[in-house]
Amino acid sequence: MRFGLVGLLVAGLVVVFSYALFRGEAPRRGGLAVNTTGRAAQVRVRPAPDFELRLFEGGTFRLADQHGKLVVVNFWASWCPPCREEAPELESAWRALGPVGTVFLGINVWESEESARAFLRAYGITYPNGPDPRGRIVVDFGVTGIPETYVVDGTGRLVRRWVGPITRHELVGLLDGVRRSVP
């Protein structure tokens, strides 16, 4: 009887501890959390990790070639519900801000090219996108979950980070803040 009571007590403590440890934890896939709510997040201002990305629509994107421009880099996956939520918002922002010189880039993480292309077609995404199949760019940027959006300023510095889905209005505000901070 005594061992049964102790075992029951230990099992109960394990359940309580596990709940306390993992409650609120977003679902994970590929080692990344799914960020379900959007918010500005702290970013260590530093030179953005340079990279070269093969684009789904052909050609190559090189971050170093974007000097003098604001660059929006969004990390996403087709299986991520918040990524589906923000896709039309990003496309809308791209259509408004792309013509005035803001560069947009979507980086698809850890999934098949077929799934990524289907997502882009389904949401009518027209800004450049490419795959990061080995997760090198994800790691270099310090992405902790998806979606995540980063802003690189005209000098090539990583200056803003948004964790979770972002709206057009929020993105415009983020970019306005960067523009205001330029001397």
N, C-alpha and C positions, 0 to 999 in steps of 0.2 A: 504494500500500500504506500509506504513511504517513498520508494523509488518511482512509483507511478505519479505521485503528487509532484515530485521534483522534476520528472520528465515533462509533465504538463506545464509546470511553471517555466521551465527553460523554453519549451516550444512557444508559449505565450510571449515571452520576452523577445524571442527571435522574430515573431510576427510583428510586434509593436516596433521593434528596432528597424526592421525592413520597411515598414510603412513610413516611419519618420524619415528614413534615409532616402527613399525613392519617390515620395509623394511630390507631385508637381513636376516630375521629370518628364520631359517631352519624349515621345517615341524616338528611337534611334534607328538609323539605317546607314550602313557603310561607315560607322564610327562617328557620324555627325548627328546632333540632335535636330529635331524639327522645331524651329522657332515659330510658335503659334501666335504670339503677339508682337507687334512692331514697336520699336523704341530706339531712340538715339542711344548709342553706346560709346563708351570711352575708347579712344584709339590712341596709340602712341604715335605721335607725328614723327614720321621718319621717311626716308626715301622708299617709295613703293618698290616691292620686289619686281624686277624686270622679268618679262616673260615673252615668249612667242607662242601664239596659239593658232592652230589650223582651224579655219572657219568652216562651218557646215556648208555654207553657200559657195565655198571656194576661196582661195587666197589665204593670206596669213595676216594676223593682227600682231603688231609688235608694240608693246607699251612705250618703249623708248622713242618710237616715231610720233608720239602724240604730244611732244613738248610744246608748251604754250596753250594747251587746251585743257578744259575740265573733262575728266573721264569718270563715268559712272560704271562700276564693275559690279555685276549682280551674279551671285552664285545660286544655282537652282537645280532642281531635279523634277522630272515629270511625276514621280510618285508622291511628291510632297504637296499636301492640300494647301498650305499657305502660299506655296509657289504658284499654284493654279489661281489662287485668289488675287495675287499681285500682278500676274501676267498682263491683264488688260490695262492696269494702271501704268505699268512700265512702258507698254506700247504707246499709250496716250502721251506720256511724258516725252518719250522719244520723238513722236511726231511734232510736238510743240517745241522741244529744245534742240533737237538734232539740227534743224535748219539754221539755228543761230550759233552753231559751233560747239555744242556739248556732245561729246563722244559717248556712246553707250556700247557696252559689251556684256553679253550674257555668257557665263561659264557653266556648262552642264557638268555635274559631278557624278562619277562612279555609276554610270548606267550605259546601256547599249545606245549606240548612235541611232538605231531605228526608233527607240522609245523617245529619244530627245527630238528627233525630226518630226515625229507624230505630234508631240506637244507643241512645237513651234507652228505647225500647220493648223492645229486645232484652235490656237489662240491668235492666229494671224500675226505672229511676231515677225517684224521686218528689220529690226536692228541686228547687227552682227552677233553671232553666237558661235561657240565652239566647245569641244569636249576637253575635259581634264581627266582622262581615263585613269591615270595613275595617282591623281590627287596631289601632284607636285605644287600646283599654283595654290590650291586650297591650303596646304601646309605652309607655304611661304607667306601667305597673307594672314595666317592665324585664324582662319575660319573655324568657328566652334559649332555651327549649325547652319541649316538652310531654311528659308532664304536668308542671305546676308548681302548687304549692299555697301560698297566702299566708294569713296570719292577721292580721286587723285587730282591734285591741283596742277596748274600749268608748269610748275617747276619739278613735277614728278614726285611730289611728297604725298604720302597717304595722310589725309587730313580729316576725313569723316567716316563713320561706320554706323550702319543701321542694322539692327538685329531683328529679324522677323519680316513679315510682309510690310511693304511700304506703299503708300498711296501716291498718286501724282502730286497732290497738294503737299504732302510731307517731303517728297523729293525736291520739289521746287524750293521749299523752305530751307532744306539742307544746302542746296546749291547757292541760294541767296546768301546764306551765312558765310559760305566760302568766299563768294565774290566780295562781300563787305569786309572781309578780313585781309584782302589783298591791298597792300599799301599803294 
